[in-house]
């Protein structure tokens, strides 16, 4: 869960095969629940946010890296 306290954040969504699906812009007051697939972030305007994670967290062993989507291919939802 992300809670945006200030700023603007673009969230990029990917399926389980690392295929880019779409993006969405989050602003102050927005809340998002990330459940399935992958995601990436691009800070548009300096962001202050609260992130709530369900543990345990194994650091870098807990992550799969995605190639970021290029600005030319961003599809806003």
C-alpha positions, 0 to 999 in steps of 0.5 A: 500500500502506498499513501501519497502525502505530497508530490506526483508519482507515476506508477508503471504496471507489469504483468507476471511476465514482465510485460508493460501494461499501463501507467497511472499518476498518483497525487497528494491524497491518493492511495494504491494497493499493489497486489499482483504483477510488477510495478515501477515508479517514476517521480514526477514531482518530489514525493513524500509517501507512506509505504505499508508492506506485509513482512517479512522482507528479504531485501534485494532477494525479495525483488525482481528487476524490470526494464523501465518503460520508456517515456515514448511508450507510457500509456496513462490509464 
